Amino acid sequence: MANTCKKCTTEVKSNHNGVGCELCGKWYHAKCVGITNETYKFLKTCCVEASPDSGHASNGGVMWFCQDCMGPVTQMLRNITAIQKRQEDIEEELKQVKRTVNSMNLEIKETRKETDSKIIESQNQIKDLQKEMLDMNAKLQMVQDDVSMSQENVKWSDIVNQAVDSKLETVSVGINMMEKSIEETRIKTQEIRDKEDRRNNIILYGVPESQPGSYEEVMKHDHEYFLQMCEEVFGLDVTREDVKKLYRIGRRGATARPLLIQLTSGMLKNNLLIQLTSGMLKNNIMETTFKLRKTDKYKQVIVAHDMTKMEREQCKRLVEEAKERETEETTGEYIYRVRGPPGGMKIVKLKKRT
């Protein structure tokens, strides 16, 4: 089937110098699009059995695009380059999260192994105690025979009760130790799960609340505020699809309530789900929170980790200790602050700004 030049609308015949766009498939006369004879000869040497009658152009590694398609193709190449870069970052993050998961699995296995060992040890102790009680019963029987032969008015039931109470107390101590070990293991496992559930969470303090209204209006206000802050302060292209959950903590009052945001593990861009791992989006936000102080609109906002109960208690203890150290500072040149991620926080000594 013959093709028509999109520029001059006349037929592009097989004996004409014609070029086909690799994107839209439209054909042009070479002269209509400003291609010189030398350039056309070069293009032709790169083509393999290409002709306008075939309806498409084959190439040997060289592509030609018409003016209408040049803009979309350029943008497409930029997007591909950006996606490749993002893919490399994601692969690196994936390696990190795999190492973290493997470490957590190893820790859980070690804890479970230790618990099983303690349970088996306690069971063996109970068996030993049972055996000892059997032996004691035999000895007590011998004592009973001796007592019955004596003139002393000793009650057999008192002797048995005293011996049984002593052994029961020993058994009870062993059981309590086992229960304590199991409870410590349960708390430790729960803490690991709680950390994982909060891994992609952040809490914003100082975010103004909207006027009381419908649920949809309140949620829209908080979503838009967060998305604008990410774009204007952090330079991040975050959308509503990147926010898995968002809600205020506590009841509405005179001051703005903290805003908890749970970020997804993926970002939807141009209908393409890009999987994020190990809280990459959260890390990008936390690493650039210092930029908030440089703005008028967001300088009152504080971004914090969503910590577990144990992490909050650790942070509180460290803050109190930092205050005590600062009180004991005699030179007045230094301050003490708590720094670091949850689970890895420590007190650092900083020189006061002059």
Buried (B, 14 or more C-beta within 10 A) or exposed (E): EEBBBBBEEEBBEEEBBBBBBBBEEBBBBBBBBEBEEEEBEEBEEBBEEBBBEEEEBEBEEEEBBBEEBEEEBEEEEEEEEEBEEBEEEBEEBBEEBEEBEEEBEEEBEEBEEEBEEBEEBBEEBBEEBEEEBEEBEEEBEEBBEEBEEEEEEEEEEEBBEEBBEEBEEEBEEBEEBBEEBBEEBEEBBEBBEBBEEBBBBBBBBBBEBEEEEEEEEBBBBBBEBBBEBBEEBBEBEBEEEBBEEBEBEEEEEEEBBBBBBBBBBBBEBEEEEBEBBBBBBBBBBBEBBEBBEEEEEBEBBEBBBBBBEBBEEBBEEBBEEBEEBBEEBEEEEEBBEBEEEBEEBEBEEEEEEE
